[in-house]
Amino acid sequence: MITEIATITIDPAQAAAFEAAVAQAAPLFRGAEGCHGMALERGIEDAARYQLIVRWDTVEHHTVKFRESDGFRAWRQLVGSFFAEPPVVIHTATVARYF
């Protein structure tokens, strides 16, 4: 299991509309092969920054299967206009969980 962490920067004045668009897109992730959950977190110190956190079976489930899907195109259509700059995406794997 891997975690995709996408840092997304938007105009904070558009926060409510952006959050509604992400909520509308949630079923696209739910239906994606290899996806096990998603969350959206907003920065406290910087209200323009969000973290989209998605759990995938493998990196390829995100970077190949999802990104080449109609679901990804629909996701970008719903939220892409909110991006102040291209999202920065990393993938992580848990190496330890302490509590």
PyMOL commands that set and color helices and strands:
alter all, ss='L'
color gray80, all
select helices_A, chain A and resi 12-30+59-66+70-82
alter helices_A, ss='H'
color red, helices_A
select strands_A, chain A and resi 2-9+35-42+49-56+88-92
alter strands_A, ss='S'
color yellow, strands_A
deselect
rebuild
show_as cartoon
